[in-house]
Amino acid sequence: MYVGNAGKDAALDRGWLLGHFKDVGDPRHSEAVEIKWGVHPAGDERAEWVRGEERTALLVLISGRFRVELPGRSVLLERQGDYVVWGRGVDHTWVAEEESVVLTVRWPSVPGYAVASRG
């Protein structure tokens, strides 16, 4: 069992609360699903497009204004609860147009998508 706070715990692991990257034996370790509590300052953007996606993703806006770019489509999440889902094979990137909090659920949880830290 693990009890925590998404805001506090997310700050410890780049927003990730659950997934393959947590230590085996930690109740938050999962190869089935990943969950992220993403807190993004205005102007924050993904450093590069995700290409060759093998996962399905659900992104839900908690607060702010957040844009997800997909091939041939730009999706603006601007009301609390707005969400977008995309599947395997769909490349994507994102930008926080305002300070934003988003909940991301992806499945399965597989390595290979982390972007090297900037700076």
ABEGO torsion letter per residue (X at the ends): XBBBBAAAAAAABGGBABEAABBBGBAABBAABBBBBBBBBBGBBBABBBBGBABBBBBBBABEBBBBBBBGBBBBBABBGBBBBBBBGBBBBBBBABBBBBBBBBOBBBBGABBBBBX
